Amino acid sequence: MNSKSSSPNFGTVVSVRGSVVDIRFEKRLPSIYSLLHAMEGTIAIEVLAQLDAHRVRGIALTPTQGLARGMAVEDTGGPLKAPVGKEILSRMFDVFGNAIDRQPAPSDVQWRSVHRAPPSLARRSTKSELFETGIKVIDVLMPLERGGKAGLFGGAGVGKTVLLTEMIHNMVGQQEGVSIFCGIGERCREGEELYRDMQAAGVLPNMVMVFGQMNEPPGARFRVGHAALTMAEYFRDDEHRDVLLLIDNIFRFIQAGMEVSGLMGQMPARLGYQPTMGTELAQLEERIANTDTGAITSIQAVYVPADDFTDPAAVHTFSHLSASIVLSRKRASEGLYPAIDPLQSSSKMATPGIIGERHYALAQEIRRTLAQYADLKDIIAMLGMEQLSPEDHNVVSRARRLERFLTQPFFTTEQFTGLNGKLVSLKDALDGCERILRDEFKDVPESALYMIGTIDEAKAKIKSEPEPEQEPKAEREHATSAHES
């Protein structure tokens, strides 16, 4: 990286407190976001504040072992940069753009600053297009937008990462775009497993992976999202390609910002979050946009602390999204995967003008049926199914069949479940829901609709196995308790 002027600018370390380093420069004060190197480039520090005419305060992007007072620090004269170009495809990088897939560094790349302005309003595209995922419950009830931002909300262990990897698998096969996977503060094994899975599925040639793992300092986790976005913007603006940007997990970006803010000595806001959380999140999210040259479609996993959707991190993230997919622990415990809560999830695409009258009417009817069933659950628990009116009986029967039909076996979980993954088109998913709502499958056992692709597989399933084998444990208990009462 070239410095601003030919003469190098050196400073000395004044204090080191964890990841926060204060440095004194006599000659020239580095600007905010400048990257500084200490110990022959092994330690990288980003300037976040100028304290007075000679001192800056920075956050280390690498561990600070060995750094001591009085050591020399060099100003690189520029900000943190990320590699861009065709050569980065099928590769795996860290926040500095170093290859971490045990292969030589890519040769023919440009380096661009990770701090870039979002596209201007004049350049943004305003048309709304559907983005099919091949996952029934998402395409029918909360359709995603091409060039939009969708969030996967859920607590720990309800299946956010599984759903994300399934979407990569389905989409890379369907579209000619580029996928960029950005892992922020997630487990190291997840990154390694994802790399192997994508290699086995043959989709790596159209993919870039960028990781800032859990064990890295907060400064690195805080900047890895910006590095991934710089790569995505290159494919959108220079190559005019559609980009699918997957972020796992955007909450860890907010969490890293909270750590940096605390280390920098800022006064915390509500629940200990940083006072600048809204600004920091917006600086990242506003760069994800649809322009006249291409679109960046983003799907982000959002960890919800203690399943509390009023948490400031969840609330701030909600405001940026065009679709919210909410995962429910209760549905996961009932064995209904993907464990998406159809009543809490929503999409701004679900209007008659965008998805069409038939799809809109069907989605509304499905929601209404499931909502009525949710209201009747208390009565069923207390008095049993026998006390329901014939009309309510039909509602429960339809809702339970819809719930089973909206489950789906995934390609990414084949090795755990033993069931082959299914990709279902929007047309087949809508047909299946419509036929269930018309009571065509009233006499078909519920278990026949569980974990299938298209609706016609239910009839084939009945012929092949007369006894219901695949009904989830919780469902069998629920049915027996209802009969006993």
Secondary structure as UniProt FT lines:
FT   STRAND          9..17
FT   TURN            18..19
FT   STRAND          20..25
FT   TURN            32..33
FT   STRAND          34..38
FT   TURN            39..42
FT   STRAND          43..50
FT   STRAND          55..60
FT   TURN            65..66
FT   TURN            69..70
FT   STRAND          72..79
FT   STRAND          81..84
FT   HELIX           86..88
FT   TURN            89..90
FT   STRAND          91..93
FT   TURN            95..96
FT   STRAND          110..113
FT   HELIX           121..123
FT   STRAND          130..131
FT   HELIX           136..141
FT   STRAND          144..145
FT   TURN            146..147
FT   STRAND          149..154
FT   TURN            156..157
FT   HELIX           160..174
FT   STRAND          178..184
FT   HELIX           188..201
FT   HELIX           204..206
FT   STRAND          207..212
FT   TURN            214..215
FT   HELIX           218..237
FT   STRAND          243..248
FT   HELIX           250..263
FT   TURN            264..265
FT   HELIX           270..272
FT   TURN            275..276
FT   HELIX           277..285
FT   TURN            286..287
FT   STRAND          290..291
FT   STRAND          295..303
FT   HELIX           305..307
FT   TURN            309..310
FT   HELIX           312..318
FT   TURN            319..320
FT   STRAND          323..327
FT   HELIX           329..333
FT   TURN            334..335
FT   TURN            342..344
FT   STRAND          346..347
FT   TURN            348..349
FT   HELIX           352..355
FT   HELIX           357..383
FT   HELIX           385..387
FT   HELIX           390..405
FT   HELIX           411..413
FT   HELIX           414..417
FT   HELIX           426..437
FT   TURN            438..443
FT   HELIX           446..449
FT   TURN            450..451
FT   HELIX           456..464
FT   HELIX           473..484
//
